[in-house]
Amino acid sequence: MKVVIILAICALTAVAAVAIPEGKNVSGEDGWYIPQADGSLVWVSTEEGEQILADLEQQEEMQSRLLPVPVTFYLYTNSNPSKGVKITETVKSITDSDFDASNPTRFVIHGWTQSYTAGMNKDIRASWLARGKYNVIIVDWARARSVDYASSVAAVPKTGEKVASMINFLVDNFGMNLDETEVIGHSLGAHVAGYAGKNTKNGMLHAIVGLDPALPLFSYNKPNKRLNANDANYVESIQTNGGQLGFLKPIGKGAFYPNGGKTQPGCTLDLTGACSHARSTAYYAEAVARDDFPSMRCGDYEEAVADDCGTSYSGVKMGAITNAYMVNGDYYVPVRSSSPYGYGSS
């Protein structure tokens, strides 16, 4: 069946373009450029894309009754900062691990084609563990590694429910505090985080951080089917490849636009946007470690995209741990072309 879906997507267009043509279709408005496993992009209209997704979601519902969506959790703490311990929703598994409910917890979720060993996971968990005592739980969702992007999109809701189930288990059985729990997701993982927030019981997550939330096959006007600002007490989005692989319109309560949110300095010949898309994870890891991304407050996201937010820093820093208590709006973030990317303590 998956082969049929892949062929159906390919049949919708005669050419798989490597780069988005200038002045052509607007991704996210009248369709999407769907990423392919070989790095190319295929244009699919809104009607065609939604039909493909509807067919896959129906198939997903039937399959999930027989075969649950595979999701694995790996716990890292200050006692095991580099070698994860696989944990499951059993009292014995958690008791035998170094999970400590008195410490804040961070869930980290990768995007399409990646796994729990991805570099972004290593960098983000290292940054958090360097700050102090944390439970860092890396989520590995096998369906992200489907060669068919649309199939991975269809698995997002059930994957998010699985993450929520683990969160609810840790709250109910070990007293994990939702007010000290955050979920961080990149690309498709950002929407998985959104579904986790939608399905969390007995309260809301303290925060969700969406790292360039994926645009292809997601609609801004359907917030219940993507990460949105109501999925946690605070949702922050770091948008680095807007209008291509990621959303350009603001996703979070606090929406941050490094370099205007479309392309990132240092990403030369970034035809498919992959470099700019991935840069959001590097920015976030650095923000946790160094708190060095000052921003300018903008009137709206269009001012942020145009770098038309003045020259005065707002006092708000992208990725700051205190943002959940004070941030609401759209922000332009100046960044450098190489690490360290932030402009420091301005």
Disulfide bonds with the S-S distance in Angstrom:
Cys267-Cys275 1.99
Cys298-Cys309 2.00
